[in-house]
Amino acid sequence: MTDLAPGHTVPDEGSHGFWTAVVVTALVLPLLGLVLLLSQPALDLHWEHHPSHFWLVLGTAVVAAVLAYATGAAAVLRGDARVLFVSLSFLSASGFLGLHALATPGVLLSQPNAGFVVATPVGIALGSVFAAWSTIDRTGDRAVAAVRLGRGLRLALLALMAVWALASVSGLPPLSGSVDRVERLPVVLAVPAIVLYGYAAVRYLALWRARGAPMLVAMMAAFLLLGEAMVAISFARNWHLSWWEWHLLMLAAFALVAVGAQHSWREERFAPVYSEETLRGRRDVSVLFADLQGFTTYSEAHRPEEVTAMLNAYFHAAVPAVVAPYGGEVDRIIGDALMVTFNKNGNQPDHAHRAAAAGLAMQQATRRVADAHEGWPRFRVGINSGPATVSVLGTGGGRTHTVIGDTVNTASRIEGKAPAGGVAISAATRDLLPDALTAPLGSLELKGKTEPVETYLLLAMSREGSA
């Protein structure tokens, strides 16, 4: 398989055949096995073992929950709606599957409980909605709105699980009564769930053909297996092999994705699933660069452990000043240099104001450190705003999600114009800050630009206007 970019590879002929075999196996074998068991009742052996059921279901729920957490964290960090809805699909299945584990007689209740028994098909059916939803490619404001919606849906889903558990234990309608009363519910849910999982699988197949990443095949096979699990739930006989099959199908579905994630490089592990905009989108951003003026001279005159202690003391003050209050994302720290981005996920329309305020706050925080240590170099900060490409760079062995382009390069050059302890901003940033008090710093002649870049010293943020 030949790498083009993270999440984008060209499958060679052997790889294509292997993963095609995986998909065919995932689709055909379980269905053939189920048909055989249902058509030959003598083969559909009865085995009722409550501890095995409990640990199998609970273990599957835990694997799905870990995947839900991992994909959810990646989605929020990168502002990616596709991965967030995949996370919701896993969360729905894992939560309701965990409730089904409690339906095992002798664990929480002495007798089967209607609410806990039907929790699994409900969770799988809800998961199919999120799986299909994840295939929609969104850009710009629609992507930001989808992430905001997804985070709200996650809270709603957790609340639904809690209410479902309480209603089931308390025997409240509609989850009251005997198990027989709700036995047709899986059949009702099966048809739309199978259609939605099938649709999601087809879309991920198309995505794999475009990108060639094995994790996309694992995701596609997982959705196929979950759809087939709904078929087994609808027709299997309790405690028979056909009934145990759907438990194993769910475990296989989540195990496939877990193995795919494990074999993906730890940095940007879910990059193959990212939306196109997360992989190579274009956004208006603000970029902050900072480094210590005189760092080289200081480091040459001091022991390495003293230099390390100095840097840690500075970054301990600088990083929280730009991250927590203003939502900056530390893109990288190289030696004494710090690069921070704003609006990389497209959810900070006031990115210039955030960056400027963060620059002033950083200088204030690090000034206190410098004042307490005579002779330490001081930070200088440069900020620029404009369009940039947001992209995953690198491959297995090292990759990062970063911004690239002229806006970034110019920000780095502007930082060199700032005095020690000061914040320099470009004219592009200044134009976005009607409340900024500034003083001219002069112009920068940059290679490749016909016009010099005007720079300003940022003095304060005030509602009174700009100088």
C-alpha positions as CSV (number, residue, x, y, z in Angstrom):
1,M,0.0,0.0,0.0
2,T,1.5,3.3,-1.1
3,D,1.2,6.3,1.2
4,L,0.0,9.6,-0.3
5,A,-0.9,11.5,2.9
6,P,-2.2,10.6,6.3
7,G,-5.6,8.9,5.7
8,H,-5.0,8.8,1.9
9,T,-3.2,5.8,0.5
10,V,-3.4,3.8,-2.8
11,P,-4.2,0.2,-2.1
12,D,-2.1,-2.2,-4.1
13,E,-3.6,-5.2,-5.7
14,G,-2.7,-7.7,-2.9
15,S,-4.0,-5.4,-0.2
16,H,-7.2,-4.7,-2.2
17,G,-7.9,-8.5,-2.4
18,F,-7.2,-9.1,1.3
19,W,-9.5,-6.4,2.5
20,T,-12.2,-7.4,0.0
21,A,-12.0,-10.9,1.5
22,V,-12.4,-9.4,4.9
23,V,-15.6,-7.6,3.9
24,V,-17.1,-10.6,2.1
25,T,-16.3,-12.8,5.1
26,A,-17.9,-10.3,7.5
27,L,-21.0,-10.2,5.3
28,V,-21.5,-13.8,4.2
29,L,-20.3,-16.2,6.9
30,P,-22.4,-14.9,9.8
31,L,-25.6,-14.9,7.7
32,L,-24.9,-18.4,6.4
33,G,-24.3,-19.6,9.9
34,L,-27.5,-18.0,11.1
35,V,-29.6,-19.5,8.2
36,L,-28.1,-22.9,8.9
37,L,-28.9,-22.8,12.6
38,L,-32.5,-21.5,12.0
39,S,-33.2,-24.0,9.2
40,Q,-31.8,-26.9,11.2
41,P,-33.1,-26.7,14.7
42,A,-31.2,-29.8,15.7
43,L,-28.0,-27.8,15.2
44,D,-29.2,-24.8,17.1
45,L,-28.1,-26.2,20.5
46,H,-29.3,-24.9,23.8
47,W,-26.7,-23.6,26.2
48,E,-27.9,-21.4,29.1
49,H,-24.9,-20.2,31.1
50,H,-25.6,-16.9,32.9
51,P,-22.0,-16.1,34.0
52,S,-20.7,-16.5,30.4
53,H,-23.5,-14.3,29.1
54,F,-22.8,-11.6,31.6
55,W,-19.1,-11.4,31.1
56,L,-19.4,-11.7,27.3
57,V,-21.9,-8.8,27.1
58,L,-20.2,-6.7,29.6
59,G,-16.8,-7.2,28.0
60,T,-18.2,-6.2,24.6
61,A,-19.8,-3.1,26.2
62,V,-16.5,-2.1,27.7
63,V,-14.6,-2.4,24.3
64,A,-17.3,-0.3,22.7
65,A,-17.2,2.2,25.5
66,V,-13.4,2.6,25.1
67,L,-13.8,3.2,21.4
68,A,-16.6,5.7,22.1
69,Y,-14.3,7.6,24.5
70,A,-11.3,7.5,22.2
71,T,-13.2,8.6,19.1
72,G,-15.1,11.2,21.1
73,A,-11.9,12.7,22.4
74,A,-10.3,12.8,19.0
75,A,-13.5,14.4,17.5
76,V,-13.7,17.2,20.1
77,L,-9.9,17.9,19.8
78,R,-10.1,18.2,16.0
79,G,-13.6,19.5,15.7
80,D,-14.5,16.6,13.4
81,A,-18.2,15.9,13.0
82,R,-17.7,12.5,11.3
83,V,-15.6,11.0,14.1
84,L,-18.0,12.5,16.7
85,F,-21.0,10.7,15.2
86,V,-19.0,7.5,14.9
87,S,-18.4,8.0,18.7
88,L,-22.1,8.4,19.3
89,S,-22.8,5.2,17.4
90,F,-20.4,3.3,19.6
91,L,-21.6,5.0,22.8
92,S,-25.2,4.1,22.0
93,A,-24.4,0.4,21.5
94,S,-22.0,0.2,24.5
95,G,-24.4,1.9,27.0
96,F,-27.5,-0.1,26.1
97,L,-25.4,-3.3,25.8
98,G,-24.2,-2.7,29.3
99,L,-27.8,-2.4,30.5
100,H,-28.5,-5.7,28.7
101,A,-25.7,-7.3,30.7
102,L,-27.7,-6.4,33.8
103,A,-30.6,-8.4,32.5
104,T,-28.7,-11.6,33.1
105,P,-30.7,-13.4,35.8
106,G,-28.9,-13.4,39.1
107,V,-26.8,-10.3,38.5
108,L,-29.0,-7.4,39.4
109,L,-32.4,-9.0,39.2
110,S,-33.6,-12.5,39.8
111,Q,-35.8,-12.5,36.7
112,P,-35.4,-11.1,33.2
113,N,-36.4,-7.5,32.9
114,A,-38.2,-6.2,29.8
115,G,-36.4,-2.9,29.7
116,F,-32.9,-4.5,30.1
117,V,-33.7,-7.3,27.6
118,V,-34.7,-4.9,24.8
119,A,-31.9,-2.4,25.6
120,T,-29.5,-4.0,23.1
121,P,-31.7,-3.7,19.9
122,V,-32.6,-0.2,21.0
123,G,-29.0,0.7,21.4
124,I,-28.0,-0.8,18.0
125,A,-30.9,0.9,16.3
126,L,-29.9,4.3,17.7
127,G,-26.3,3.6,16.7
128,S,-27.4,2.9,13.1
129,V,-28.8,6.5,12.9
130,F,-25.5,8.0,14.1
131,A,-23.5,5.6,11.8
132,A,-25.4,6.9,8.8
133,W,-25.2,10.5,10.0
134,S,-21.4,10.2,10.2
135,T,-21.2,9.7,6.5
136,I,-22.3,13.3,5.7
137,D,-19.4,15.5,4.7
138,R,-19.9,18.9,6.2
139,T,-17.8,22.1,5.7
140,G,-17.6,25.5,7.2
141,D,-20.3,26.6,9.6
142,R,-22.3,23.4,9.0
143,A,-19.3,21.4,10.3
144,V,-19.1,23.6,13.4
145,A,-22.8,23.3,14.0
146,A,-22.7,19.5,13.6
147,V,-20.0,19.2,16.2
148,R,-22.0,21.4,18.6
149,L,-25.1,19.3,17.9
150,G,-23.1,16.1,18.4
151,R,-21.8,17.2,21.8
152,G,-25.3,18.0,22.9
153,L,-26.6,14.6,21.6
154,R,-23.9,12.9,23.6
155,L,-25.3,14.4,26.8
156,A,-28.8,13.5,25.8
157,L,-27.8,9.9,25.0
158,L,-26.2,9.5,28.4
159,A,-29.3,11.0,30.1
160,L,-31.5,8.6,28.1
161,M,-29.5,5.6,29.3
162,A,-29.8,6.7,32.9
163,V,-33.6,7.2,32.5
164,W,-33.9,3.9,30.7
165,A,-32.1,2.1,33.6
166,L,-34.2,3.8,36.2
167,A,-37.5,3.1,34.4
168,S,-36.5,-0.6,33.9
169,V,-35.5,-1.2,37.5
170,S,-38.6,0.6,38.8
171,G,-40.9,-1.1,36.3
172,L,-42.3,2.1,34.9
173,P,-44.2,2.1,31.6
174,P,-43.5,1.6,28.8
175,L,-40.7,-0.6,30.2
176,S,-42.9,-2.5,32.6
177,G,-44.5,-5.9,32.2
178,S,-43.2,-9.2,31.0
179,V,-40.4,-9.9,28.5
180,D,-42.9,-11.5,26.1
181,R,-44.7,-8.2,25.7
182,V,-41.7,-6.6,24.0
183,E,-40.4,-9.5,22.1
184,R,-41.5,-8.1,18.7
185,L,-39.7,-4.8,19.2
186,P,-36.4,-6.1,17.8
187,V,-38.2,-7.1,14.6
188,V,-39.7,-3.6,14.2
189,L,-36.3,-1.9,14.8
190,A,-34.4,-4.4,12.6
191,V,-35.5,-3.2,9.1
192,P,-34.5,0.5,9.5
193,A,-31.4,-0.3,11.4
194,I,-30.2,-2.8,8.8
195,V,-30.9,-0.3,6.0
196,L,-29.0,2.5,7.8
197,Y,-26.0,0.3,8.7
198,G,-25.9,-0.9,5.1
199,Y,-25.9,2.6,3.8
200,A,-23.1,3.6,6.2
201,A,-21.1,0.6,5.1
202,V,-21.5,1.5,1.4
203,R,-20.4,5.1,2.1
204,Y,-17.3,3.9,4.1
205,L,-16.5,1.5,1.2
206,A,-16.4,4.6,-1.1
207,L,-14.3,6.4,1.4
208,W,-11.9,3.5,1.6
209,R,-11.6,3.4,-2.2
210,A,-10.6,7.1,-2.1
211,R,-8.2,6.8,0.8
212,G,-7.2,3.2,1.1
213,A,-6.8,3.2,4.9
214,P,-7.4,-0.2,6.5
215,M,-9.3,1.4,9.4
216,L,-12.0,2.4,7.0
217,V,-12.5,-1.3,6.0
218,A,-12.7,-2.2,9.7
219,M,-15.3,0.5,10.2
220,M,-17.3,-0.7,7.3
221,A,-17.1,-4.4,8.4
222,A,-18.2,-3.3,11.9
223,F,-21.3,-1.7,10.6
224,L,-22.1,-4.7,8.5
225,L,-21.7,-7.0,11.6
226,L,-23.9,-4.7,13.7
227,G,-26.6,-4.9,11.0
228,E,-26.3,-8.6,10.9
229,A,-26.6,-8.7,14.7
230,M,-30.0,-7.1,14.4
231,V,-31.0,-9.9,12.1
232,A,-29.9,-12.5,14.6
233,I,-31.6,-10.7,17.5
234,S,-34.9,-10.7,15.6
235,F,-35.0,-14.4,14.7
236,A,-32.8,-16.2,17.2
237,R,-34.1,-18.4,20.0
238,N,-33.0,-17.4,23.5
239,W,-30.0,-19.3,24.9
240,H,-29.5,-21.2,21.7
241,L,-26.4,-21.0,19.4
242,S,-28.3,-18.6,17.1
243,W,-28.9,-16.3,20.1
244,W,-25.3,-16.5,21.2
245,E,-24.3,-15.6,17.6
246,W,-25.5,-12.0,17.8
247,H,-23.4,-11.5,21.0
248,L,-20.3,-12.6,19.2
249,L,-21.2,-10.5,16.1
250,M,-21.2,-7.4,18.3
251,L,-17.9,-8.3,19.9
252,A,-16.3,-8.9,16.5
253,A,-17.6,-5.6,15.2
254,F,-16.0,-3.6,18.0
255,A,-12.9,-5.7,18.1
256,L,-12.3,-5.0,14.4
257,V,-12.3,-1.3,15.0
258,A,-10.2,-1.6,18.1
259,V,-7.6,-3.7,16.3
260,G,-7.6,-1.1,13.4
261,A,-7.1,1.7,15.9
262,Q,-4.3,-0.2,17.6
263,H,-2.5,-0.6,14.3
264,S,-2.9,3.0,13.4
265,W,-0.1,5.4,14.5
266,R,-0.8,6.8,17.9
267,E,-0.6,10.4,16.7
268,E,-3.9,11.3,15.0
269,R,-5.0,7.6,15.4
270,F,-8.4,8.2,13.7
271,A,-7.1,10.4,10.9
272,P,-8.3,8.0,8.2
273,V,-11.9,8.6,9.3
274,Y,-11.5,12.4,9.5
275,S,-13.7,14.5,7.3
276,E,-12.0,16.1,4.2
277,E,-12.0,19.5,5.9
278,T,-10.2,18.2,8.9
279,L,-7.6,16.5,6.7
280,R,-7.0,19.4,4.3
281,G,-9.4,22.2,4.9
282,R,-8.9,25.9,4.6
283,R,-9.8,28.4,7.4
284,D,-9.2,31.9,8.6
285,V,-6.9,31.6,11.6
286,S,-4.7,33.6,13.9
287,V,-1.2,32.2,14.7
288,L,0.9,33.3,17.6
289,F,4.7,32.7,17.7
290,A,6.8,33.3,20.8
291,D,10.5,32.7,21.6
292,L,13.0,34.0,24.1
293,Q,15.2,36.8,22.9
294,G,18.8,36.0,23.9
295,F,18.1,32.3,24.5
296,T,21.2,31.1,22.6
297,T,23.5,33.4,24.6
298,Y,21.9,32.3,27.9
299,S,22.0,28.6,27.0
300,E,25.7,28.8,26.1
301,A,26.6,30.4,29.5
302,H,24.5,27.9,31.7
303,R,24.4,24.2,32.4
304,P,21.7,22.2,30.5
305,E,19.8,21.5,33.6
306,E,19.6,25.2,34.4
307,V,18.4,25.9,30.9
308,T,15.7,23.2,31.2
309,A,14.6,24.6,34.6
310,M,14.3,28.0,33.0
311,L,12.2,26.8,30.1
312,N,9.9,24.8,32.3
313,A,9.3,27.7,34.6
314,Y,8.4,29.9,31.6
315,F,6.2,27.4,29.8
316,H,4.5,26.6,33.1
317,A,3.3,30.2,33.1
318,A,3.0,30.8,29.3
319,V,0.9,27.8,28.2
320,P,-2.0,28.1,30.6
321,A,-2.2,31.9,29.8
322,V,-2.9,31.2,26.1
323,V,-4.9,27.9,26.4
324,A,-7.4,28.0,29.2
325,P,-8.8,31.6,29.0
326,Y,-8.6,32.1,25.2
327,G,-8.9,28.6,23.6
328,G,-5.5,28.6,21.9
329,E,-4.1,25.3,20.8
330,V,-0.4,24.7,21.3
331,D,0.7,23.4,17.9
332,R,4.3,22.8,18.9
333,I,7.1,23.6,21.3
334,I,10.6,23.6,19.8
335,G,13.3,24.5,22.2
336,D,12.4,28.0,23.4
337,A,9.8,28.6,20.7
338,L,6.1,28.3,21.0
339,M,3.5,28.2,18.3
340,V,-0.2,28.6,19.2
341,T,-3.2,28.5,16.8
342,F,-6.7,30.0,17.0
343,N,-9.7,28.9,15.1
344,K,-8.1,25.7,13.7
345,N,-11.4,23.9,14.2
346,G,-13.4,26.7,12.7
347,N,-15.3,27.5,16.0
348,Q,-13.6,30.7,17.0
349,P,-14.8,33.5,14.7
350,D,-13.2,36.0,17.1
351,H,-9.8,34.3,16.7
352,A,-7.9,37.6,16.2
353,H,-9.2,39.0,19.5
354,R,-8.4,35.7,21.3
355,A,-4.9,35.6,19.9
356,A,-4.1,39.3,20.8
357,A,-5.5,38.9,24.3
358,A,-3.6,35.7,24.7
359,G,-0.4,37.4,23.7
360,L,-0.8,40.1,26.2
361,A,-1.8,37.6,28.9
362,M,1.3,35.5,28.1
363,Q,3.6,38.4,28.4
364,Q,2.1,39.4,31.7
365,A,2.4,35.9,33.1
366,T,6.0,35.4,31.9
367,R,7.0,38.9,33.0
368,R,6.4,37.8,36.6
369,V,8.7,34.9,36.1
370,A,11.4,37.0,34.5
371,D,11.2,39.6,37.2
372,A,11.9,36.9,39.8
373,H,15.0,35.7,38.0
374,E,17.5,38.4,37.1
375,G,19.3,37.7,33.8
376,W,16.8,35.4,32.3
377,P,15.8,36.2,28.6
378,R,12.3,37.4,27.9
379,F,9.7,36.4,25.5
380,R,8.8,38.3,22.4
381,V,5.5,37.5,20.6
382,G,4.3,37.8,17.0
383,I,0.7,37.4,15.7
384,N,-0.7,37.2,12.2
385,S,-4.2,36.5,10.9
386,G,-5.4,35.2,7.6
387,P,-6.2,32.1,5.6
388,A,-4.3,28.8,6.2
389,T,-4.6,25.2,5.2
390,V,-5.5,22.9,8.1
391,S,-3.9,19.5,7.5
392,V,-2.6,16.2,8.9
393,L,1.1,16.0,8.0
394,G,3.4,13.1,8.1
395,T,2.7,9.3,8.3
396,G,3.3,6.4,10.6
397,G,6.3,7.2,12.8
398,G,5.3,10.8,13.2
399,R,2.5,13.0,12.2
400,T,0.7,16.1,13.4
401,H,-2.4,18.1,12.8
402,T,-1.3,21.6,12.0
403,V,-1.8,24.8,9.9
404,I,0.4,25.7,7.0
405,G,0.7,28.6,4.6
406,D,1.8,32.1,4.2
407,T,-0.1,33.3,7.2
408,V,1.9,31.0,9.4
409,N,5.3,31.9,7.9
410,T,4.5,35.6,8.2
411,A,3.5,35.2,11.9
412,S,7.0,33.7,12.5
413,R,8.7,36.6,10.8
414,I,6.6,39.2,12.7
415,E,7.7,37.7,16.0
416,G,11.2,38.7,15.1
417,K,10.1,42.3,15.0
418,A,8.7,42.3,18.5
419,P,10.8,43.8,21.3
420,A,11.6,41.6,24.4
421,G,8.5,41.5,26.5
422,G,6.3,42.9,23.7
423,V,3.6,41.7,21.3
424,A,3.9,42.5,17.6
425,I,0.9,42.1,15.3
426,S,0.4,42.4,11.5
427,A,-1.9,44.9,9.8
428,A,-4.2,42.0,9.0
429,T,-4.6,41.2,12.7
430,R,-4.9,44.9,13.6
431,D,-7.7,45.4,11.1
432,L,-9.7,42.7,13.0
433,L,-9.2,44.5,16.4
434,P,-11.1,47.8,16.5
435,D,-10.5,47.8,20.3
436,A,-6.7,47.5,20.1
437,L,-4.3,50.2,21.2
438,T,-1.2,49.9,19.0
439,A,2.0,51.7,18.0
440,P,3.8,51.4,14.6
441,L,6.8,49.0,14.6
442,G,7.7,49.4,10.9
443,S,7.5,47.2,7.9
444,L,8.9,43.8,7.0
445,E,10.3,42.9,3.6
446,L,9.4,39.3,3.0
447,K,10.6,37.1,0.1
448,G,7.8,36.4,-2.4
449,K,5.7,39.5,-1.4
450,T,5.6,42.6,-3.6
451,E,4.4,44.8,-0.7
452,P,6.1,45.0,2.7
453,V,4.1,43.8,5.8
454,E,3.3,46.5,8.2
455,T,3.7,45.6,11.9
456,Y,2.4,47.2,15.1
457,L,3.2,46.9,18.8
458,L,0.1,45.8,20.6
459,L,-0.1,47.9,23.8
460,A,-3.6,47.0,25.2
461,M,-7.1,45.9,24.3
462,S,-9.6,48.7,24.9
463,R,-13.1,49.5,23.9
464,E,-12.0,53.1,23.3
465,G,-10.6,52.5,19.8
466,S,-7.2,52.0,18.2
467,A,-4.2,54.3,17.9
